[in-house]
């Protein structure tokens, strides 16, 4: 009989011994009997005589109950050890199947006789055939290989289970980290009999990845490396140096492990989008320009049509012809656009070199800063400087009201007379009303004052000098206030719990502040426009443009696109108190990502546009409505994955990998099910004897 438990025999023995000891102790403990006083003991004499006669039988019954319990525990421990009938062949192997789930496995050249079969589907077939070929004593573990190495099963010999694991895997839109996968597989095989790794892949790995392998074990007596500053008579430092010298930090140790390769794929021609981005013009944000880079990764000339989509509308189409290995950059200028999402697509054409089997890199996404026309209400007493600076911004409609008219009807004043809808932005010039416009209206104050100020005022600072500006905030981009004169300014008491951020300060005294509040944005400048020369400087219209851009979400002219499979760190502007956000991938699947110090960290595994939703915490749980949303575009952007030429023979560390050998045939019958049935039978016996008052 063979025991296939993953636990050490010492661990199993100690566990069984402790369990048996606890059961014996429980049986030795006696219940405290209740005391009964009776007037005539002679009445109980006959009963006591019968009890003495049956005392031995009662003790035997208790011992029978103990033996039944110990037998049940012993059988449970035996079942855990997975007993098998028959001797396992010494040639039986422990196999780790590295199933490549990277982007290149989506290529549709898995089988020349089946044109629509992907490489991954063919890899699943080959991995399943490998499972079916295992001998009775062989065990296998399945591990997926993409940007991460993820074990999908433990070492098992249950072929139906392993086949189901392989059938349920889906490829990702990322590259493959082969060294990490080999390292994880080698760690899993350490100490196991006849270890083997089988790589089921198209072999489309870089030369650097294929070279990060060491087949020789590190030398234990390697000479110590030179360690500057380490004394020669320090044995501890010498030992550390020797250990460092004997370790190849960049190589995966595969010594003593048999590594084999099962290849898939048949075509090498591919044309893909290597880079794609879009940006608005600073001077004219109604137009944008596009940068796209296309490369021919094959060895034959190629032809395609490059189509640019604004949302679902094609706005530009042009043909591209590429020589073998050619990389071409295209820039399209002065393009109009109304959508926030742009998509570049390579369309196949008829004729030679017009198609390829890898569609994933034929499409790329980019995001434009959102652009919408804003309706702005100025509450002012005819400030021509403010009104003139607003004219610099070409994407707003301006209306004006006096402070008295606003205070007379706050609810009606915030409605645009033309559309009967609330204004997008209200600007208060030297006026702090008792009634603030409700959300989602964004509000800007110049010199908020008094008890109605939306920001707590700590003091009044005469003749301040701006010494600190928060350049990272969108409102203060490219704004310089160091040489600006003010007669006075209110100093705000920043409330971090509300998400308030200081925009400008005079020697650590905040005189400008911003925050998000119930889905809208608020800005307060502590100075009056009548008491500063800021209105005569270029910084003034720029400050207004930045503020309106931040209100509308147009706070950047370029939104970065990212590569799939990388770990992204994305700042969440002005959002505080969040511990996690909800991430919706292009397929609509939702997940959570942690937020630390206002930065969300996430890894993306699909090409397309991901949405990040921020829900404010409430006493009853997350709010049903997000306070902010952010989009992130991810593309394959991996020359290694786009280089889809399959490898018939895979070479690792200078050694060519052969196909898996024929596995040893051995007979084996698992006995754990019979042991479990015996446990159930004993439990039934224990239950019957207990309720029949036989063992109690």
ABEGO torsion letter per residue (X at the ends): XBBABABBAAAAAAAAAAAAAAAAAAAABBBBBBBBBBABAAAAAAAAAAAAAAAAAAAAAAAAAAAAAAAAAAAAAAAAAGBBBEBBBAABBBBBBBBBABAAAABBAABAABAABBAAAAAAAAAAAAAAABBAABBBBBBBBBABBBBABBBBABAAAAAAAAAABBBBABBBBAAAAAAAAAAAABGBBGBBBBBBBAGBBBAAAAABBBABBBBAABBBBBBBGBBAABAAAAAAAAAAAABBAABBBABGBBBBBBBBEABABBBBBABBBBBBBAABAABBBBBBBBBBABABBBBBBBBBBBEABBABBBBBBBBBGBBBBBBBBGBBBABABBBBBBBBBBEBGABBABAAAABBBBBBBBBBBBBBBBBBBGBAAAAAAAAABAABBBBBBBAAAAAABAAAAABBAAAGBBBABBBBBGBBBABBBBOABBBBBBGBBEAABABBBABBBBGBBBABBBAABAAABGBBAAABBBABBBBBBBBAAAGBBBABBBGGBBABBBBBBGGBBBBBBABBAAABAAAABAAAAAAAAAAAAAAAGAABABBBBBBBGBBBBBBBBGBBGBABBBBBBAAGBBBBBBBBGGBBBBBBABBEBBBBBBBBBBAAEBBABBABBBBBBBBAGBAAAABABBBABBBBGGBBBBBBBBBBBBBBBBAAAAAAAAAAAAAAAAAAAAAAGAAX
